[in-house]
Amino acid sequence: MISQFFVLSLRGDVIISRDYRYDVPKTSSETFFRKVKFWGREGETAPPVFHADGVNYFHLKTGGLLFMVTTKKNIAPSFVLELISRVAAVAKDYCGVLTEDALRKNFILVYELLDEMIDYGCPTNTSTEMLKQYIFNEPIAAQPASVSRPNIKTLFAPPKIVTANNKSVVSKSRDGKTNRDEIFVDVIERISVTFNANGYVQTQEVDGSIMMKSFLSQNPDVKVALNEDLTIGKDYPG
């Protein structure tokens, strides 16, 4: 499926980037912006889909931003453009407005959304309502842009859950606090292995970390411990 996902400003600055397959050069965003900026004759604009240097580029311009996808695969352009429009719509739903300022203030939230919507370059879930149960970062309010911008709803009409045009879909109580009483623990493992030319292992290392995010009210004391039966190393049965 897709190899990379970018959100660029109209100046060419990379605001959001995610590399899924590492089969496209990291300089693809620079190549894309040069192609778009100097496309054809004066006054001519680049098409939403084009091919350059063995890479397929797909992009949509909305909210004063360029949403761009790269891939070396032969994918239906309508499928990729709809995916881009839905990602942009979900980002607007959660950030409240779709502007450069909003994405910069909520970049952690946007990356969390991307991780839930696209897995190894394959779209998994682009429903605003279904994503609510997986998204735990709070949006930071940003001012809407003063200039008019195209509305992507008129292109593909993704489902909308918002109750106001510039309001995030993350529900909050009357006192402005999100109604949650949850705690989340992530166990992150990292494995580093070096092979020689013959395929034999030369060095190997395993490390990791435990990360916890608490949404518990009144800040109670929480104890996190490993299983007493946990065995680390080679001294385990079997």
PyMOL commands that set and color helices and strands:
alter all, ss='L'
color gray80, all
select helices_A, chain A and resi 28-37+77-95+100-105+107-117+128-131+153-156
alter helices_A, ss='H'
color red, helices_A
select strands_A, chain A and resi 4-9+14-19+49-52+55-62+65-71+118-119+122-123+183-195+201-214
alter strands_A, ss='S'
color yellow, strands_A
deselect
rebuild
show_as cartoon
